[in-house]
Amino acid sequence: MYLCKLMQERVQKLVDKGEMLPLMEEFYTIQGEGFHKGTAAYFVRIGGCDVGCHWCDVKESWNAALHPPTSTDIIISNALKHSNVVVVTGGEPLTWDMTELTKGLRASGAKTHIETSGAYKLTGEWDWICLSPKKMKLPTQEIYGKAHELKCIVFNKSDFAFAQEQASKVSDDCILYLQPEWSVREKMIPMIVDFVMKNPQWKVSLQTHKYLNIP
């Protein structure tokens, strides 16, 4: 029992330092959303999220305890076997320190992308930051100025006003996307199209990987 507790404490210290991360899944596929849609990339999905989107399609990622702490070096090695573009997603990846992961990837020449709600401190070095803010837990002020793309999910009409509010906080160079939540896409797509035509600074993002029936 004592040795088991010691081991747990040792693992937790490594997780706290970002030398291990609660890995849910990792896979090589086509990026389906946003600016880089249609391009091949290696996805690393990190467990743990307390943002709590009721429409989340990966709720199994929320409980970090369900996903084994995995050496960051192993994650890096696996990714580099497949692609030089690595997308870190979740869950909410910024729940954890991303410094060691991005340092190792970039040292090997890989491009680092992150998909985040921005609810936690930005750690790591990123070539591309996709900020997808959520009403339930708003982004930190720091990340607004660093986001390369703003992707707002549209579930109902009130999300348009939220998207406009969030767009006022990002830099002028940030690309603005509206993406229908998958379960209500047929209802929301006509509204999004109409909104974008009236507000052409926005673009439409679709989950093209789901239409293509790929992971």
Secondary structure as UniProt FT lines:
FT   HELIX           2..16
FT   TURN            17..18
FT   STRAND          20..30
FT   TURN            35..38
FT   STRAND          40..46
FT   TURN            54..55
FT   HELIX           59..61
FT   HELIX           64..66
FT   STRAND          69..71
FT   HELIX           72..80
FT   TURN            81..82
FT   STRAND          85..89
FT   HELIX           93..95
FT   HELIX           99..107
FT   TURN            108..109
FT   STRAND          111..116
FT   STRAND          128..131
FT   TURN            135..136
FT   HELIX           141..144
FT   TURN            145..146
FT   STRAND          149..154
FT   HELIX           158..167
FT   TURN            168..169
FT   TURN            172..173
FT   STRAND          175..180
FT   HELIX           182..184
FT   HELIX           185..198
FT   TURN            200..201
FT   STRAND          202..204
FT   HELIX           208..211
FT   TURN            212..213
//
